């Protein structure tokens, strides 16, 4: 294992050195990482990727779990600033409300990398780069599969939607991308839409309510596999067959989602890769050493049908 060292950086307490304040000169890169929480299988896999990649890269990782609360992330970022870390990376639980703390990081000359989720600040100088998926594209892929499935039909298609965490980039963008595609045909109607906060328990609870309040549901669009898996429990509890009575489209492609897809309980999954660790460490090294990095790094990902899931499952890393 080779430690990623910081070239030409000021001493450990020298936050006033030109350029970004790194760690002790010639010392290890110290990364402060604020994680959203542990709400889903995706998040667990993402945390594992970041932690394993830091170890592999010789980066000292100060990791904090915000339990899906923005105030905890802001507290963690302030603590990283106090500790004079070389670089801060975080996945913003929601898009808004970050300017103040990111300005504090900039004043302290500590570079920030956004991973997984974006912020809606117009001041893009507050962070060096955003590494993560294109959630609008994910929503479009989900919508396109549905349009293709029903291309010959004339009857109304009643859709219920389990949205991700309110105010989060994936929830906002997966919703808008999906809507953009299905709005081309008026037979597609979103008859109910509510947040399930990306968790299995909430997904079940909200789907239970949908089943009681919505006479005819043809399709569920879930913004992540965990909510889809919770919804499957509700659908089966109502005596209906998931994947047949109610078609299910989901996002992530974590193991349990892929298993449900292979078993025919989900019909289509749009992949959202959580394996951001290696790219994050590479970007961190460049940023701390003052190298240029692209303002946006989009992760590679694909889609899965039921047959493709059966093929892919044995080799999946998460
Ligand atoms: C997407 C990520 C989302 C996942 C959910 O990049 O932020 O948060 O889709 C997770 O499973 O909770």
Boltz pocket constraint, residues with backbone or C-beta under 6 A from the ligand:
constraints:
  - pocket:
      binder: B
      contacts: [[A, 39], [A, 40], [A, 41], [A, 42], [A, 43], [A, 116], [A, 117], [A, 132], [A, 133], [A, 170], [A, 197], [A, 198], [A, 223], [A, 224], [A, 225], [A, 226], [A, 251], [A, 252], [A, 272], [A, 273]]
      max_distance: 6.0
